């Protein structure tokens, strides 16, 4: 039997919050979702009952080892990969900086890296910094501002025999655009390059299957899908085994541990795994992978309905300009727009007075906002999550159409 929205919402204590007498409607999920009760309980249980460092022969240490191994397997089910292809870090940005340093040791002056104008800067700037250190050339794939999508002809022209890495976001955190990652990965592999995927904004809304995407590396952050502030990486096993990673000499040298510098955020890793288990509990199936796929497919269908609801409602409001692909295009349930010349920060403040929490500005996708000509005004971003209701969307639309706008 399909889980109801009320049942999903019951897992999130934050939804009981009131502001100015209004129940809070959280549309800030693209910047970080609310955390599920089960996640907090798992983290608390770890810290109270199992807290220790790893690989020592006493109970709390072996319990920690078991919990971390369970977390790797949980994310292996989430990514559809092997458990020894999952590693953890602070967040996607930190993971990418660390990996860029490792990968750069295999690159030479004159080699090229391809990034896109649509990406969050976490999947751009680490590669720019590495390129500067190693004497590489960085090529940027053009964003088509009228559609909010990448120019694939330009993409194909940018990838050549000098390309060593293609970095692409699976989905745009600013515009909601979903990219054809498999196509990008195949372009990269056609010239012997690697494909690195930022799935931070994609992971809360779509099924991840690294085998189907054909990527070499993929990173996301659990706080975007109801977990704590922890980052997770899929890395193809043979690639991670061969990378010249900077590490402490006594630290493990096998994949994936060799990527994890220092003592990890054990409670965060346990909490991240709890978030995936919660998502799996929303679905049906025999295996956890089947339940994850079922749950994410159903949540995606809800997201599609939310996008259409938002799109139609916003389009009917005078002065609203929506940016990004339309509701019939591949996208996430994240819609960004402007209202006349009202600064996005001011519009957010007005919505807050009605208990509606949204995010504003450039969302670290600075290039996107600049190309849209909205660097000074910024965009107002509305993101729907698994707990978003149609009634909350109606509240938002009514506020924008009324005295808030």
Secondary structure, 3 states (H helix, E strand, C coil): CCCCHHHHHCCCHHHHCEECCEECEECEHHHCCCCCHHHHHHHHHHHHHHCCCCCCCCHHHHHHHHHHHHHHHHHHHHHCCCHHHEEEECCHHHHHHHHHHHHHCCCCCCCEEEEECCCCHHHCHHHHHHHHHHCCEEEEECEECCCCEECHHHHHHHCCCCEEEEEEECECCCCCEECCHHHHHHHHHHCCCEEEEECHHHHCCCCCCHHHHCCCEEEEEHHHCCCCCCEEEEECHHHHHHCCCCCCCCCCCCCCHHHCCCCCCHHHHHHHHHHHHHHHHCCCCCCHHHHHHHHHHHHHHHHHHHHHHHHHHHHCCCCEEEECCCCCCCECCEEEEEECCCCHHHHHHHHHCCCEECEEECCCCHHHHHHCCCCCCCEEEEECCCCCCHHHHHHHHHHHHCCCC
